[in-house]
Each structure stands twice: as structure tokens, then as C-alpha cells.
Amino acid sequence: MIYIILGFLAASIVFVIAEALWIQFNGQTIPRPEISRASQTLGFGPSLRYVVMGDSTAVAQGGDYTKGYASATAAYLAQSHTVTWQNVAVSGERAGGVLTHQVSQAVKSKPDVVVIAVGANDVTHLTPISSVASSLRKSIALLRQSNPGVRIILTGSPDMGSVPRFGQPVRWLAGKRTQTLNAMVVELAKEQQVIFAPIAEKTGPTFRAHPELFAKDKFHPTTQGYEVWIPVLIEALKKSGYNT
């Protein structure tokens, strides 16, 4: 029996090492984009302060930032408002990092609308779901202290089960963990009366069917991949009251 157990443990270790090497070398490294962190103003109409927070997707890593969802949502709002907006998102960020590093920047402008696009790195780093919930709840509270009327949109995690960089069964496990994290975000959105933008639900099937929507690192979307996200976020802005 001891030999069976030792054999199983050895096989498990080999499998874990093989999976780690697969993830590390399956895909090319792509640079983190350098984007403007200064406030920008565009559009005409009533003034509106807008902040984008979150992870690498909010800076369109893997694609063209000017065609990513941060720029696209700002342009949407500018159809009917003079929008002063800022992007404080950082590649690799998790919910805890949004709370400790980004909220302090966001509240300086007392934003009217905020998108918090975070969750993917919490899925891959196995952040406890309760910790993600706590960080998001505290971030929402601080944003509301700066402006009680702020409209907040949460994306949760995209469908990490669609990521071609992961081999099986890691990809399957990432998909299941995405579902668990997003179920929490849905309930948190109801509790906090904020808007949930169902990125994983609405775009996951498309990404699973079209791996060419991933960049060379096989992890981040391409420009065309980010364009798939944009209608989901525009719909969330409409639900928050911003119809143009």
C-alpha cells in the first residue's frame, strides 16, 4: 500500500510540474501597455466624472488600448455628456489591489460612474472568495463616501475556462472557479445595489469557440476580443441610467 501511495504522490508531483511548465511556455510574452494616467475630457453636455478600475483587461493588454472597452465606454458616455475620465487600472491586479492601490486614486475625482473590472487574477491566484467579496464591498463603500450617488459596475471574472494557455484539467477548474467567484459577485451586486456586467456569461461561449480572439500570450484578448466585451459594458451603463 505504501508503494501505491508513494507512486500516486510522485505522479501527482510530475503532473503539477508538467502543468506549470505548459502554462509558462504555452504562449509568447506580450508587453504591458503604457497608457495615460491623466484625466481626459471629451464630449459635450452635462459634466460627468468617470473612472475605470481593475486589471489588465481595463488597459487592453493584448490589444489596441484606443479600441478597448475603457476608451469605448468613455466615448459612449461622451455622446451625451462632457466626460472627464481617468483609467487607474493596473495589469495583474486583484480585488485586494483595487482596494489598496486604486480606490485612493479614484475617489480624488468624486466619480459619478465607475467600472471595476477585476476577478480574473483572483481566479488564477486562488484568492479566497470571501476575501474578494470583502475587498469589493470595502471599495464600494469608499467610492460612495466620495460621492453617495456614484453608479458602480462590477464585471467579475471573464470566463477563465476559455483561456487556451491553460491545459486540461486546469482550464476546466478555472472555468468552475470563475462560476463560483461570479456567483458571489452577482449576490454582492444585489446586496450593494450596483450593476453586474456578465462578461463571462455573455462572452465566454464566443471565446471558447474562437481561440483566435486571444493574443499571442494565449491569455489576454486581442483588439477583436475586447470588442466582444464592449456591448456588455454598454448595456451595463444603460442599466445604470446612462442611455444616449
C-alpha positions, 0 to 999 in steps of 0.5 A, a space after each residue: 500500500 505504501 508503494 501505491 501511495 508513494 507512486 500516486 504522490 510522485 505522479 501527482 508531483 510530475 503532473 503539477 510540474 508538467 502543468 506549470 511548465 505548459 502554462 509558462 511556455 504555452 504562449 509568447 510574452 506580450 508587453 504591458 501597455 503604457 497608457 495615460 494616467 491623466 484625466 481626459 475630457 471629451 464630449 459635450 453636455 452635462 459634466 460627468 466624472 468617470 473612472 475605470 478600475 481593475 486589471 489588465 483587461 481595463 488597459 487592453 493588454 493584448 490589444 489596441 488600448 484606443 479600441 478597448 472597452 475603457 476608451 469605448 465606454 468613455 466615448 459612449 458616455 461622451 455622446 451625451 455628456 462632457 466626460 472627464 475620465 481617468 483609467 487607474 487600472 493596473 495589469 495583474 491586479 486583484 480585488 485586494 489591489 483595487 482596494 489598496 492601490 486604486 480606490 485612493 486614486 479614484 475617489 480624488 475625482 468624486 466619480 459619478 460612474 465607475 467600472 471595476 473590472 477585476 476577478 480574473 487574477 483572483 481566479 488564477 491566484 486562488 484568492 479566497 472568495 470571501 476575501 474578494 467579496 470583502 475587498 469589493 464591498 470595502 471599495 464600494 463603500 469608499 467610492 460612495 463616501 466620495 460621492 453617495 450617488 456614484 453608479 458602480 459596475 462590477 464585471 467579475 471574472 471573464 470566463 477563465 475556462 476559455 483561456 487556451 494557455 491553460 491545459 486540461 484539467 486546469 482550464 476546466 477548474 478555472 472555468 468552475 472557479 470563475 462560476 463560483 467567484 461570479 456567483 458571489 459577485 452577482 449576490 454582492 451586486 444585489 446586496 450593494 445595489 450596483 450593476 453586474 456586467 456578465 462578461 463571462 456569461 455573455 462572452 465566454 461561449 464566443 471565446 471558447 469557440 474562437 481561440 483566435 480572439 486571444 493574443 499571442 500570450 494565449 491569455 489576454 484578448 486581442 483588439 477583436 476580443 475586447 470588442 466582444 466585451 464592449 456591448 456588455 459594458 454598454 448595456 451595463 451603463 444603460 442599466 445604470 441610467 446612462 442611455 444616449 
